[in-house]
Amino acid sequence: MAKYLFVYHGGKVPTNPAEAKATHDAWGAWFGSLGAAVIDGGNPVGKSYTVRGDGSLVSDGGANPATGYSLIEASNVEDAHKKAAGCPLLKHGGTIELAQAMDM
């Protein structure tokens, strides 16, 4: 089985405790449905920065700032796509970038 990095972009941030609980519960249910395929459930991430070729740091948020990540096991990209398709982020305007994590 291969490992896939799921990089989350965008999505709606809960605005009250009830929304926060519903969001937390939806993520928990999704991760639960993936079972042992979840290698690292990951975390949300803070503000994105860009390091330019000259080494300077820019706080521009990047072209498509990441909002979180997970590491998931899947047999191939089609399987990773199928697993990503159930993510609650997608129902709230977010997207998921998939990339195979290569063992070195």
C-alpha positions in Angstrom: 0.0 0.0 0.0 1.1 3.5 -0.8 0.9 6.6 1.4 -0.9 9.7 0.2 -0.6 13.1 1.6 -4.0 14.9 1.7 -3.4 18.7 1.8 -6.6 20.5 2.7 -7.4 23.9 1.2 -10.1 26.3 2.2 -13.4 25.4 3.7 -15.8 27.1 6.1 -14.6 27.8 9.7 -17.3 27.1 12.3 -18.7 30.3 13.7 -20.3 28.9 16.9 -20.0 26.0 19.3 -22.8 24.0 17.7 -21.1 24.2 14.2 -17.8 23.4 15.8 -19.2 20.2 17.4 -20.9 19.2 14.1 -17.7 19.8 12.2 -15.6 17.8 14.7 -18.1 15.0 14.7 -18.2 14.9 10.9 -14.4 14.6 10.7 -14.4 11.9 13.4 -16.9 9.9 11.5 -15.0 10.3 8.2 -11.7 9.2 9.8 -13.6 6.4 11.5 -14.8 5.2 8.1 -11.3 5.1 6.8 -10.1 2.8 9.7 -6.5 1.6 9.5 -5.9 3.6 6.3 -5.4 6.7 8.5 -1.6 6.8 9.2 -1.7 10.3 10.6 -4.9 12.2 10.9 -2.9 15.4 10.8 -4.0 18.8 12.0 -5.2 22.1 10.8 -2.4 24.6 10.0 -1.9 28.3 10.6 -1.1 31.1 8.2 1.0 30.1 5.2 4.2 31.8 4.2 6.3 31.6 1.1 10.1 31.5 1.0 11.3 33.0 -2.3 14.3 31.8 -4.4 16.4 34.6 -2.9 15.6 33.2 0.6 13.3 36.1 1.6 10.1 35.3 3.6 6.8 36.6 2.3 3.6 36.4 4.4 1.4 36.3 1.3 -0.4 33.1 2.3 0.8 31.4 -0.9 -1.1 30.7 -4.1 -3.5 28.3 -2.5 -2.8 28.2 1.2 -3.1 24.9 3.0 -5.5 24.7 5.9 -4.5 21.2 7.1 -3.2 17.8 6.2 -3.5 14.1 6.7 -1.4 11.0 5.7 -3.6 8.2 4.4 -2.8 4.7 3.1 -4.3 3.7 -0.3 -3.6 1.1 -2.9 -3.4 3.7 -5.7 -4.5 7.3 -6.6 -8.0 6.1 -7.5 -8.3 4.5 -4.0 -7.0 7.7 -2.4 -9.5 9.8 -4.5 -12.4 7.5 -3.3 -11.2 8.0 0.3 -10.9 11.7 -0.1 -14.3 12.1 -1.6 -16.0 11.5 1.7 -14.1 14.3 3.5 -16.5 16.8 5.2 -14.3 19.7 4.0 -15.6 19.2 0.5 -19.2 20.0 1.6 -18.0 23.3 3.0 -16.3 24.7 -0.1 -12.8 23.2 0.5 -10.6 21.1 -1.8 -8.1 18.4 -1.2 -4.8 18.0 -3.0 -3.6 14.4 -3.2 0.1 13.5 -3.6 1.8 10.1 -3.1 4.3 10.2 -0.3 7.5 8.6 -1.7 9.6 6.4 0.6 13.3 7.3 0.4 
